[in-house]
């Protein structure tokens, strides 16, 4: 699957109350479709190393 956007190496804080974790986040058509180690191609890739990735606040 080709993604519109992949945010790589970010520290994910998902708001669930669980501990933060390092992961990639893939977006397709404005929706998060995969979280984990993303291997697919993307139109845009953002390196979020050292940054937090959170849902809209």
Phi, psi and omega in degrees: 000132174271132182260156174284322185213137170232126174258115187257146169065021181277160174267107187276127172239106190266000177081004182278348184099347176284163180297152176294158181208152180277130180197168171261153178232126180251137181236136177222127179054039176079008182236136173293122184246346180200141174227134181143213176270104185273130180246348183285165179284155179219146175295322179225136177235133177244128175272110183258023178303126181084004181241161176263144175243120182226159173291164179307136183247000000 
